[in-house]
Amino acid sequence: MTVSIKATGDTCILKEATCSTSAEFPLPISKAGLVALLTELLSDAECQCAADGPVRVDRMRDGPRVQYGSGTFLVRYHDACPLILGA
């Protein structure tokens, strides 16, 4: 499984791909903004959530959960670090 962030101007798309399927989660935030939220959450062990407008990132047991509207996208911890470092 591969998780990536695709920049689309002032917005971005979180994408998860496996050998047989893929899923996309569009967000009304820039790639840099999403990386900043993930960094804020993961750099402080006591931080439980970070938000930027309608996008919220919560600390969950398995990794950060990105929420927008009624949708969510779970990024496992082993996938979150490469997203931050690769930005």
For each residue, the residues with C-beta under 8 A, 3 or more apart:
1: 16 17 18 79
2: 16 17 18 79
3: 14 15 16 75 76 79 83
4: 14 15 17 83
5: 12 13 14 15 31 34 35 83 87
6: 12 13 15 31
7: 12 30 31
8: 11 12 13 26
9: 30
10: 28 30
11: 8 26 27 28 29 30
12: 5 6 7 8 26 27 29 30 31 33 34
13: 5 6 8 24 25 26 27
14: 3 4 5 24 25 27 34 66 73 75
15: 3 4 5 6 22 23 24 25
16: 1 2 3 22 23 73
17: 1 2 4 21 22 23
18: 1 2 21 22
19:
20:
21: 17 18
22: 15 16 17 18
23: 15 16 17 73
24: 13 14 15
25: 13 14 15 66 68 71 73
26: 8 11 12 13
27: 11 12 13 14 34 55 66 68
28: 10 11 53 54 55 68
29: 11 12 33 34 37 52 53 55
30: 7 9 10 11 12 33 34
31: 5 6 7 12 34 35 87
32: 35 36 87
33: 12 29 30 36 37 52 55
34: 5 12 14 27 29 30 31 37 38 55 66
35: 5 31 32 38 39 83 84 87
36: 32 33 39 40 52
37: 29 33 34 40 41 50 51 52 55 57
38: 34 35 41 42 50 57 64 75 80 83 84
39: 35 36 42 43 84
40: 36 37 43 44 47 50
41: 37 38 44 47 49 50 57 58 59 64
42: 38 39 64 80 81 84
43: 39 40 47
44: 40 41 47
45:
46:
47: 40 41 43 44 50 59
48: 58 59
49: 41 56 57 58 59
50: 37 38 40 41 47 56 57
51: 37 55 56 57
52: 29 33 36 37 55
53: 28 29
54: 28 68 69
55: 27 28 29 33 34 37 51 52 66 67 68
56: 49 50 51 66 67 68
57: 37 38 41 49 50 51 64 65 66 67
58: 41 48 49 64 65 67
59: 41 47 48 49 64
60: 63 64 65 74
61:
62: 74 76 77
63: 60 74 75 76 77 78 79 80
64: 38 41 42 57 58 59 60 74 75 77 80
65: 57 58 60 72 73 74 75
66: 14 25 27 34 55 56 57 72 73 74 75
67: 55 56 57 58 71 72
68: 25 27 28 54 55 56 71
69: 54
70:
71: 25 67 68
72: 65 66 67
73: 14 16 23 25 65 66
74: 60 62 63 64 65 66
75: 3 14 38 63 64 65 66 79 80 83
76: 3 62 63 79 80
77: 62 63 64 80 81
78: 63 81
79: 1 2 3 63 75 76 82 83
80: 38 42 63 64 75 76 77 83 84
81: 42 77 78 84 85
82: 79 85 86
83: 3 4 5 35 38 75 79 80 86 87
84: 35 38 39 42 80 81 87
85: 81 82
86: 82 83
87: 5 31 32 35 83 84
